[in-house]
């Protein structure tokens, strides 16, 4: 069974050289049509209406499957290096 995840994501500047990304999971839907209907509704809501259509993402996922299949690394700001253990 497939589901459709609707997210809203955008980048904004905190300081001159520092940008942040904000992502909101709006909902999980049983069909792409329902996800698109929700997108159309949210595009008119306060806050969301200030952003373009490109800030909304619909992704298809298969239930009961891993979608991230490997580990990850992260940045340690104290040592200015990647942590990959």
N, C-alpha and C positions, 0 to 999 in steps of 0.2 A: 504494500500500500504506500502511496506517495502522499506527502503533505507539502504545503507551500508556506514558506516563512516570509512574512512581510516585515521589513526593517526600514528604518529611516536613519541615514548616516550623513554627517557633514563635518567639514573641517573648519576650524576658526582660529584666528590668531590671538594668542594670549599676550605676547610681547613681540617686539620686532622680528626676532628670529625663531620664536617658539610657537608651534602650532599644536593644537589638540584636536582629537577626533571624538565626536559624540555619536554614539549609536544607540538607537532605541529599538527593541523588538516590539513591534506593534501586535502581531498575532500569528497564529499558525492555523492554516485553513485546509479544508479537505479538497479543494479544487483551485486551479489557477484563476478561474472566473471569480470565485469568492474573494480571493486575495486581491484581484484587480478592482473589485467593487469596494473593498475596504480601503485600498489605496486612493481611489477617487474620493471617498468620503473624508479621509484624513487630510487630503490635500486642501480641503476647505476649512479645517479646524485651526483655531488660534495657535500661533507658533509655527505649525507645519506649513501654513499658507505663505509664509515668508520665504520658503525654499522652493527650488525648481523640482520638476518631476524627476530629474536625475538623482535626487537625494533619496528616493524610495527604491528599494530593491526587493524583488521577489525571487526566492531561491527554492528549487525543488529538492526535496529530500525523501529518501526511501526510509521507512520506519524500521526499527530494530537492526540498523546497520551502523557501524562506526563510520564517521565522516572525517575524523581526524585520526590518522593511522600511525603517526610517528610522534616523537617527543618534540621538545622545543627548547630554544635558548632565550635568555633574557639579559638585559643590560644592567650591570652593577655600577651605579653612579659613584660609589665610594672608591672603587678600584679602577674605574674607567675601563672596564673590560667586560667581555661577554661571559656569562655563566652558562656552561653547557654540560654540567654533570647531572 
